[in-house]
Amino acid sequence: MTDRLNGKRIFLTGAAQGIGRAIAEACLKEGASLFLLDMDGDFLKRTVDELGAGPRVAFAAGDISDAAGVQAAMADAERQIGPVNGLINNAGINVFNTPLETTDEEWRRTFDVNLKGAWNCCKAALPGMIAAGGGSVLNIASTHSFTIIPHTFPYPLAKHALIGLTKALALEYAGQGVRVNALAPGYVETQKNVDWWNSFPDPVQARADTMALHPGGRIAQPSEIAMAAVFMISDECPFMNAATLIVDGGLSVLQHP
Ligand SMILES: NC(=O)c1ccc[n+]([C@@H]2O[C@H](COP(=O)([O-])OP(=O)(O)OC[C@H]3O[C@@H](n4cnc5c(N)ncnc54)[C@H](O)[C@@H]3O)[C@@H](O)[C@H]2O)c1
């Protein structure tokens, strides 16, 4: 363990699996205290047990789209780990369709979770950070925040808007010592992507096709996104504000293979 995140008390959403779990693991290694929130309470409990985290971790089941529930979870976090000075908005859902086939319910849920959910958490965390003289917020965006893959509607719209939320809050509260940044991963080896490859008639080929899109011939491991998150939530670069860091192995810069 190092002390890069010593004194950080971080509220992290979507921590039961995937990128969120990797971020939890990395933040713990770097000395942070964590409050973890996930919709899937049983899965989250298993993850916390596996992390073997001890008293530096508290957790609760909850849906980030429920504003009152998020306020209650933030109060719970303050009681259990102390005043929250870091927020990582990681929980998100893929809703993929074509524009004209997208139902109102798909549209609503996409924005409720991927945009309003992050805002609910910011709204709950920011007053405490401002009162304490500062804090750090990190929104997990995506390369879908800048580019569009056909038939993935309306997920990228919400991820584009998450960058807007990042910029608006960053400028609004910079004078009070709060930094708000975004981290935009490309393809990451998570269960969601494994399930997606498995939905093809030839999952092995589907996986190979995804790898072949990338300049380095591979996608990211969750731990590689987590290390960027540790840096961005830490105080190692206090002048980084309203920024988005893309971690995609170079994919979004590539015009042609
Ligand atoms: N996996 C990728 O390739 C990839 C790429 C770019 C960006 N992202 C983004 O990274 C984040 C994490 O992605 P992942 O692939 O690790 O996802 P995942 O599906 O593996 O894990 C997401 C976790 O969030 C939880 N969650 C979902 N909705 C929730 C809600 N309303 N309230 C509370 N918890 C909720 C789920 O229970 C789950 O444990 C997401 O915001 C996603 O959009 C992922």
The ligand as an ORCA input file, in Angstrom:
! r2SCAN-3c Opt
* xyz 0 1
  N     -16.795     -1.763    -20.114
  C     -16.478     -0.898    -21.055
  O     -15.969     -1.293    -22.109
  C     -16.710      0.571    -20.827
  C     -16.172      1.462    -21.758
  C     -16.357      2.823    -21.595
  C     -17.069      3.285    -20.509
  N     -17.610      2.402    -19.621
  C     -18.340      2.972    -18.481
  O     -17.703      2.565    -17.297
  C     -18.673      2.401    -16.259
  C     -18.587      0.996    -15.689
  O     -18.758      0.082    -16.733
  P     -18.569     -1.502    -16.540
  O     -18.361     -2.055    -17.882
  O     -17.604     -1.761    -15.459
  O     -20.051     -1.880    -16.087
  P     -20.607     -3.217    -15.347
  O     -21.946     -3.456    -15.946
  O     -19.584     -4.300    -15.371
  O     -20.775     -2.720    -13.852
  C     -21.639     -1.644    -13.570
  C     -22.082     -1.748    -12.124
  O     -22.962     -0.638    -11.894
  C     -24.108     -1.114    -11.219
  N     -25.251     -0.259    -11.577
  C     -25.890     -0.195    -12.776
  N     -26.905      0.674    -12.706
  C     -26.902      1.175    -11.451
  C     -27.710      2.110    -10.776
  N     -28.772      2.689    -11.376
  N     -27.422      2.416     -9.482
  C     -26.384      1.813     -8.849
  N     -25.588      0.897     -9.437
  C     -25.847      0.594    -10.721
  C     -24.316     -2.538    -11.675
  O     -25.051     -3.301    -10.720
  C     -22.872     -3.023    -11.827
  O     -22.382     -3.631    -10.652
  C     -20.021      2.723    -16.890
  O     -20.349      4.068    -16.643
  C     -19.772      2.507    -18.372
  O     -20.644      3.259    -19.166
  C     -17.433      1.057    -19.763
*
